[in-house]
Every structure is written in C-alpha cells, then in structure tokens.
Amino acid sequence: MDFLSPDSDVSSTSVAVNKAVGIDSTTELPDILTQHPEIQTLTEWLQLGGPVVWILAIFSMIATALILLKVWQFIKLRPESYSDVQKSLALWKQGEYEAAQLQLKKKRPVSAVVSFAMTGLHDASQNKLLLQEEIQRLASAYINQLRTYLRPLEVIANLSPLLGLLGTVLGMIVAFQQMADAGSQVDPSMLSGGIWQALLTTAVGLCVAIPVVAIHSWLDRKTERIALLMNDAVTQVFTHQALPRTPVLTEVTQRAA
C-alpha cells in the first residue's frame, strides 16, 4: 500500500488552491500579470512614479482606514439624532423632570450633556456657575471625541498634492538632465516619456487629496452641527421655557431629527 508523503500533501493542497483562484501552478509572475492587466497597470504606475507614488499609496490606505473608522463612530454614536432630546425638553419645560430624564438616550453626546444639565439643575444645592463650567467641560470632551482623527485626514489632504508636485519637479529635473546628457541627439519620445512619468505623481497626489478633502469637510461640518445642537439644547434646559426659535436653529434641528 502506498502512502502520500507530507511533501505531496502540501503540493496537492497548493495545486487545489491555485485552481480555486484560477491560477495554474506552472504560471510564473509575468504570466499572472499578463492575465490580469489591472494588476500590471497598477504595478507599472508604482514603478514609474517611484518613492513618491509609494508614499501617496500609503497615505491613501491610511486615509481610507481613518474614514471608515470615523463613519463607524458616527453610525455607532448617532450624535445627530435629536428626537429624544426634543421630547425630553418638552417634558422638562412642563416641569416633569423624571419623565424628561427617561426620554434621553444617554449614550449619544447631545443627550448625555442635556441629561447632565438637567440633573444638575434639578439639584437645588448645585452652584449654577460651577455647573455651567462642568457642562462646558463635558461638552468639549464629547466634541473632541468626535473630532478624533480629523487632524490626520487634514494633514494627508494638504500633503498629498504637495508630494505629487515634488515628484513632478524631481521627475522634470531627471528628464532635462537626460536631455543634457544626450546633447544634439535628443529623442523627443524620451523627453515626452520623462514628462509623462513626472506628471504621474501630481495626478496621483490629486486623486488622493480630492476625496479626502471632501470627506474631511463633510465630517467637520457634521461635528460643528452637533456642537450647535448641543449648545441650543443646554440653553433651553437653563431657560426653562419655550423660546422663539431662529430660522437657522429650526432648520438645523429639523435636519437632525
């Protein structure tokens, strides 16, 4: 009776995996790149762009990870949800303090700050000036939490086009240096090829920066809106009455509800 050796097991497993992903075990790396032109194009771009494109590729991966992290944070906290705060404020202005507290979902930033303000004001022994300072400290902590990782996104958005421009300048220097070395036997195709490679880094830098700038602005605007909602809600808690709403605050509240 014949038994398979460990080496043959590994070999058969590798063949099975290769067949499963559509790669022949006898296929070499250049053949794989030929079969998958998108991989070949990406590899060529990284090679032609040099270190600058590699750095920009790393920036792109970091930015993508940070954006996904921020989106998950906003989905988990739901900081712009305002319906529970509106119901709580309506009960608070009617003097129903316990019912107002029960309406709040205290895991959300605005709701947590409003709950803290209501608890402090309901306690007659609390010093209002000290309470306001503590509310401001708590609100700032929540806003800073929502601003986490926005600064690195801003840095990536600012540095990416500058790095792309630096790569273009360095590439142009190399291209013109090759022209000078060639003397009178300058090949126009050599010059155009060098310029094309140099401009590639600028294009990659802009491709990284533009979406990061847009998403950073969107996240920053959401954080500012949450700070406005938080300030408006806490002010209503302190005034104990339904004040006339300005059009700006009314529009912001309706959008967040």
N, C-alpha and C positions, 0 to 999 in steps of 0.2 A: 504494500500500500504506500502511495506517495503522499508526502505531506508538504504543504507550502511553507517556505521559509519566511521569516519576518520581512526580509527584503522584498520578496514577491508580493506580500500583503500591502506594503507601502506603495509598491509600484502600481498594483491593480487599483488601489484607492485613488492614487494620483490621476490615473487614466480615467477613472469614473468621474472624478471632479472636473477634469478638463473637458470631458464630453458633455457634462451637465451645463457648463458655461459656454460651450460652443468653441472650445479651443483644442486643436489637435496637439497631442503630446510631442509631436515631432516639429511643431511650428516654432520657429525662432522669433525673437523680439521684433526684428524688422518686418517679418511677415505679419505679425499681430498688428503692428502699426499700419500696415497696408490694408488689412482687413477692416480696421476701424479708423477711417480718415479723421474723425473728430479728435481722437487722441493724438494722431500725428500732427494736426494743426496746432493743438494746444502745446505740444512738446516743442514744435518749431518756434512758436511765439515766445516761450520761456527761454529758449536758447538764443534767439535773435535779440531779445530785449536785455539779456544779461542780468546782472545782480539787481538792477533797479526793478525789473519786472517781477523778479522773485520776491523782493521786499513788498511790492504792491500786492502780490498774490497773498502773502502772509497777512497784510493789512486787511484785505478783503475777507479772509477767513475769520480774523478776529472781529471785524465789524459785524459779520453775519451772526457769529455766536452771541455778541452783545445785544444785537437787535432781537434775536429770538428770546434771549433772557429777559429783556425789557417787556416784550409782548406778553410773555408768560406771567411776568409780575403784574402787569395791568389786568390780565384776564383773571388772575387769582384774587387780587385785592378788590377789583371792580371799584376803583376810587371815585369814579364819576357818577356812580349810582346815587341818586338823590331822593328817591321816592320815600324811603323810610324816614329821612330827615324831615321832609315836608310834613308827613303825618305826625311825627313827634313834635315839631314846632307848633302845629295846630293845637295839639293837646296841651302843650306847655303854656300857650297863651290863654288857655281856658282854665289854668290852674291845676290840671291833672298831671302832677309831677311823676307819679309812679307809672301811670299809663304811657306817658311820654318816653320814659326810660325804656320801657318794654318794647317800644316800636323800633328802637335803634339796633342795627346790626353792627356791633362794636368792633368787628374785625376790619371794617372799612375806615380809612383815615378820617373822612369828614364826620362820620357817625361817632367815631371814638372821641374826637375832640369835642363834639357837641355834647356827648354823654358826660365827659369830664366837666364841662362848663355847667351843665345842669346840676350835677351832683354837688359841685362847689357852691353854687348859688342857693341851692335848697338847704344847705347847712348854714344856719344863721350865724354861727360862730366864725365863719370864714372871713378873712380880710379880703375885700374885693380887689384892692391894688395888688396884693400878693397873688390872688387867684388869676388876675389878668396876666401877670408875668409868667405864671406857671402854664397857663393856656398857650401863651405865645411860644414858650419853650417847647411844649408838646407838639404844637402845630408845625414849628420849624423842623422838629425831628422827623415828622411824617413827610414833609415836603422834601427834605434832604434825602430821605429814603427813596422817594420817587425819582429824584434826580441822580440816583446812583448810576454810574456807567455812562451818563450823558457826556461828561467831560472827555473820556477816551474817544467816544464817537466824534466829538467835535475836533479833537486833535487829528484823527485819521482823515476826516473830511478836509481839513486845512493842509495837511502834509502831503496827501496823495497827489494833487496836481503839481505841487512844488517838486516832489520827487520825479514825477513824469517829465517836468520841464528840465530838471537837472540831467536826467538820462538823455533827453534830446540834445542838450548842449554838449554833453560828453560825446554823443554819437556824431554830431556835426564836426567836432574837433577831430575825431578819428577819420571821418570821411575826407575832410580837407587835407589832413596830413597825408593820406594815401594819394590824393591828387598831387600834392607837392612832391612826393617820392616818385610818382610816375613821370613827372616832368612833361615833356611835349607829347608823350604817348598816352594821353589821358583817354580812358574809355568812358564815354557818357553813361553807359549802363552801370559801371562801377560807382559813379557818383550818385546816380539815382537810387541804386540799391542801398548805398550807405545812408542817404537821406531818408529813405523809407524805413530802414531799421531804426534810425534816430527818432523819427516821429512816432514810432510804435509806442514808446514809453509814455509820451504825452497822452496818446489815446487811451492807454490802459489806466493811467492816473485819473483821467476824467471819468472813465467808466466806473472806477471805484468811488470817486468823490461824489458824483452827482446823486446817486441813490442814497448815500449816507447822509448828505446834506438835507435831502428832502425828509428822510425818516427822522433825523435829529430834530428838525424844525417841528415836525408833527408831534413828537414826544414832548418837546419843550413846551409847545403850546398847550398840550393836554395838562401838563403839570401846572402851568400858570392858571388854567381854568379851574383846576381843583383848589388851588390856593385862594382864588376869588370866591368860590363856593364856600370854602371853609370859613373865610372871614365874614361873609354875609350871614351864614348860619349862626355863628357865635355872636355876632352883633344882635341878631334877633333874639337870641337867648337872653342877652343882657337887657334889652329894651322891654321885654315882657309884653309887647303889644304888636299888632299888625301894622307895620309902617307902609306908606305908599312905596311901591316898587318902581325903580327907574327902568326905562326900556331895556337898558343894557343887562341889568341883573335879571330881569324877567326872561329875556331871550336866552341867557346862559343857563338859567335854572331849567327852562323848558327843554333845552337840548340835552341836558344831563339826566333828566328824569327818565 
